[in-house]
Amino acid sequence: MSPIAHSGLGLLGWELVAARKTWRTLALFVFAANFADVDFLFYFVFGPRPLFIHQYYTHNLLFALGTAGLFALALPKGRDRGGLILVGLSHLAADLIVIDPVHPIGIRLFFPFSNRLFNFGLFPYLQRWPAGVVFSAKNLAVLMLEAVVFVLPVAVLFRKKFGTYVRSREFWSS
């Protein structure tokens, strides 16, 4: 999945769970939903190293629970913290349903305790290399499909509430 789908899940989690509707809590929910893909950033900054293989070290329950748990400490106690942890786990759920053509296929859900790969392959894959493929019509279609499936329903269902939040002072304060 791309950041579009993961961000849509973060927005949904924020809308359903967050008690404080501020731009900071929204940013934290979206950040937590995308964080498992931090390995892409490291790959581009430091180059191809075994530590930065996509979905190897960062796409498992231990990493998702640990990082989302740390991010949750930035929130007041209560359901916001639990919601943020669920949003962190949503990244794994979304990546489980992608048709993954890159070997090894799937994510190591229980790494480092098990190297078993899991993948259900229902949703089209967004190709990330070579550079000529990144800007292809197929990738554009995948991004549009992700937006329609993961962002549009949230935007439509909660448009009035979200508009109210954005116009409020509380959203922009602290």
C-alpha positions in Angstrom: 0.0 0.0 0.0 1.0 3.6 -0.5 0.9 6.4 2.0 -2.5 7.3 0.6 -4.1 4.1 1.9 -2.2 4.1 5.2 -3.1 7.8 5.8 -6.8 7.0 5.1 -6.6 4.4 7.8 -5.0 6.9 10.1 -7.7 9.5 9.4 -10.4 6.9 10.1 -8.8 5.9 13.4 -8.5 9.5 14.4 -12.1 10.2 13.5 -13.4 7.2 15.3 -11.2 7.1 18.4 -9.4 10.4 19.2 -11.1 12.3 22.1 -9.1 15.5 21.3 -9.6 16.5 17.7 -6.5 18.7 17.1 -4.2 19.0 14.1 -1.4 17.4 16.3 -3.4 14.3 17.2 -4.5 14.0 13.5 -0.8 14.3 12.4 0.2 11.7 15.1 -2.5 9.2 13.9 -1.5 9.6 10.2 2.2 9.3 11.1 1.6 6.2 13.2 -0.4 4.6 10.3 2.6 5.2 7.9 5.5 4.6 10.2 6.3 1.0 9.3 7.4 2.2 5.9 10.3 4.1 7.5 12.5 1.5 6.0 11.9 3.2 2.6 13.3 6.4 3.9 16.4 4.7 5.4 16.9 2.8 2.1 16.9 6.1 0.1 19.1 8.0 2.6 21.7 5.2 3.4 21.4 3.1 0.3 20.7 -0.6 -0.1 21.8 -2.3 3.1 20.4 -5.5 4.6 19.1 -3.6 7.6 16.8 -1.6 5.3 15.1 -4.4 3.3 11.5 -3.3 2.9 9.0 -5.1 5.1 11.7 -7.2 6.8 12.3 -5.6 10.2 9.5 -3.0 10.3 6.5 -5.0 9.2 5.8 -7.2 12.2 3.7 -7.1 15.3 6.6 -6.4 17.7 7.8 -3.3 15.7 4.2 -2.0 15.1 3.2 -2.4 18.7 6.5 -1.0 20.0 6.6 2.1 17.9 2.8 2.8 18.1 3.1 2.4 21.9 5.9 4.9 22.0 3.9 7.4 19.9 0.9 6.8 22.2 2.9 8.2 25.1 2.5 11.6 23.4 -1.3 11.4 24.0 -3.3 11.7 27.2 -4.2 8.4 28.8 -7.3 6.6 27.6 -8.8 5.5 24.4 -6.6 7.8 22.3 -3.6 5.7 23.2 -5.4 2.4 22.4 -6.7 3.9 19.1 -3.2 5.0 18.1 -1.9 1.5 18.7 -4.7 0.0 16.5 -3.8 2.5 13.8 -0.2 1.4 13.9 -1.4 -2.2 13.5 -3.6 -1.2 10.6 -0.4 -0.8 8.5 0.2 -4.5 8.8 -3.4 -5.4 8.0 -3.3 -3.2 4.9 0.0 -4.6 3.7 -1.3 -8.2 4.2 -3.9 -7.7 1.5 -1.6 -6.3 -1.2 -0.6 -8.5 -4.2 3.1 -8.6 -3.4 5.2 -9.6 -6.5 8.6 -8.9 -4.8 10.3 -12.0 -3.3 10.1 -12.9 -0.6 6.3 -12.5 -0.9 4.5 -11.3 2.3 5.4 -9.9 5.6 7.0 -11.6 8.6 4.2 -10.9 11.0 5.8 -12.7 14.0 9.4 -11.7 13.3 11.9 -12.1 15.1 10.2 -15.2 16.6 9.2 -16.7 13.2 10.2 -16.0 9.6 6.9 -17.3 8.2 5.5 -15.0 5.5 1.9 -13.9 5.4 0.1 -12.4 2.4 -3.5 -12.6 1.2 -2.9 -10.8 -2.1 -6.2 -9.1 -2.8 -5.3 -5.5 -3.7 -3.0 -4.3 -6.6 0.6 -3.6 -5.9 2.2 -0.1 -6.3 5.5 -0.5 -8.2 8.2 1.5 -6.6 11.1 0.9 -9.1 12.5 1.2 -11.7 12.0 4.9 -12.0 10.1 4.6 -15.3 7.5 2.5 -13.8 6.9 4.7 -10.8 5.1 7.3 -12.9 3.1 4.8 -15.0 -0.6 4.7 -15.8 -0.9 1.5 -13.8 0.6 3.1 -10.7 -1.7 6.1 -11.1 -4.7 3.7 -11.3 -3.5 1.9 -8.1 -3.2 5.3 -6.3 -6.6 6.4 -7.4 -8.1 3.0 -6.3 -6.5 3.4 -2.9 -7.9 6.9 -2.6 -11.4 5.7 -3.5 -11.3 2.7 -1.2 -9.4 4.1 1.9 -9.8 7.9 1.8 -13.0 8.8 0.0 -15.4 6.9 2.3 -13.9 8.6 5.4 -14.1 12.0 3.7 -17.7 11.4 2.7 -18.9 9.9 6.0 -17.2 12.5 8.2 -17.1 15.6 6.0 -19.4 17.7 8.2 -17.7 16.7 11.4 -14.2 17.2 9.9 -15.2 20.6 8.6 -16.4 21.5 12.1 -13.1 20.4 13.7 -11.0 22.3 11.2 -13.0 25.5 11.7 -12.7 25.3 15.5 -10.1 27.0 17.6 -9.4 23.8 19.5 -8.3 22.0 16.4 -5.5 24.6 15.8 -4.5 25.1 19.4 -1.8 23.1 21.2 
